[in-house]
Amino acid sequence: MTGDGTRVVRAGLPEPRANEPALPGPAFAAHFHLPGEVSGPYTYGREANPTWTALEEAIGALEAPGAAAGAETVVFPSGMAAISAVLLSRLRPGDTAVLPGDGYQLLPALRERLEDFGIVVRTAPTAGDAQLAALEGARLLWIETPSNPGLDVCDIRRLATAAHREGALVAVDNTLATPLAQRPLELGADFSVASGTKALTGHGDVLLGYVATLDPELAAGVRAWRKVTGAIPGPMEAWLAHRSLATLQLRVDRQAATALALATALRDRPEVTGLRHPGLPTDPAHELAARQMHGGRFGCVVSFTLPDRAHAERFLTALRLVDEATSFGGVRSTAERRGRWGGDAVQEGFIRFSVGVEDTEDLVGDVLSALNEAGEKAR
């Protein structure tokens, strides 16, 4: 098996042809030439597109490098479209789903919609594999690890084994880890789902999502859902995403190293509490994350809490190299006071910090300087 850097550079590329580009440009087509009977892979733009196909093959090769053909992958126009496709294509009235109680902030809204459809939804925290206690009679288990924004970690293999004993399918939100750090399908999950908007594409200019699975029947169900709902990505977005994969390993490794350096620097700050990053040896999730996540890649996100809302806002204003923005995983560092959105069980001074690819010393220095400035203005 080739290394991660080689795989991301070569993933999904066609066989080289003389005078042709290494990565063909996006195919803009609502329809394709279709003489006679319906046949061939490309018939209508809502069903398939060669630019999607190339990206899907590339992501599949990363999610399941040990499989001969990789994982079957279906791309969507956003992470939420991908999440919705799995949940709504598999669950029926009367089914039970188990969701994390501390996951992405739109999961509660999706829970309400599921319950409107007659689906029973149970929730439990990510930490301590607490979802185990809610599995009885479940049809589908949804895992998010590391969780967003709290950065708790659960044991995918343990949960998947228990869920399968109950007859439940298992889906893992792999957004924060990326397939370079964590491969849920190899740990027993039925679906690996992610928002490609974040670290996968990494430039803050593309909305994208995907679902990957080793089961052709499950893939067909998700693909049929995409066709019926019309939740399709644009060819330009798919092409940009594929182009961005080539630097994924470089970005992920740089961001993970700097995130750990930042978390280490924050440990001794008296105004910082609740510091979380799975790479810290002192983090409650570190031992499990070190077993489950590959290559010391513990993600680009560091979370911590400042004394109050005003202190947090002074800190964000004082930053010079960091954009105050939502989302994470981009090449430019971002940070936000997460409580401004509502929906997350966090304190008013809680900061979700996404580390970019700036020089480590520059970024850590900027953060420490901003903390100093925020503290001085409080006096």
JOMOGI-V180094 format. One record per run of one state. SS is the DSSP state (@ for helix, = for strand, . for the rest). FROM is the first residue (numbers start at 1). TO is the last residue. Records with the same first field share a line. If there is no record, write none. Layout:
# JOMOGI-V180094
SS: FROM-TO + FROM-TO
This chain:
# JOMOGI-V180094
.: 1-3 + 11-30 + 32-43 + 45-49 + 64-71 + 77-78 + 91-95 + 101-106 + 117-119 + 125-126 + 135-139 + 145-155 + 166-168 + 174-177 + 182-183 + 188-190 + 196-208 + 214-215 + 230-234 + 246-247 + 267-272 + 277-285 + 293-300 + 306-308 + 319-322 + 325-333 + 341-349 + 355-359 + 379-379
@: 4-10 + 50-63 + 79-90 + 107-116 + 127-134 + 156-165 + 178-181 + 184-187 + 216-229 + 235-245 + 248-266 + 286-292 + 309-318 + 338-340 + 360-378
=: 31-31 + 44-44 + 72-76 + 96-100 + 120-124 + 140-144 + 169-173 + 191-195 + 209-213 + 273-276 + 301-305 + 323-324 + 334-337 + 350-354
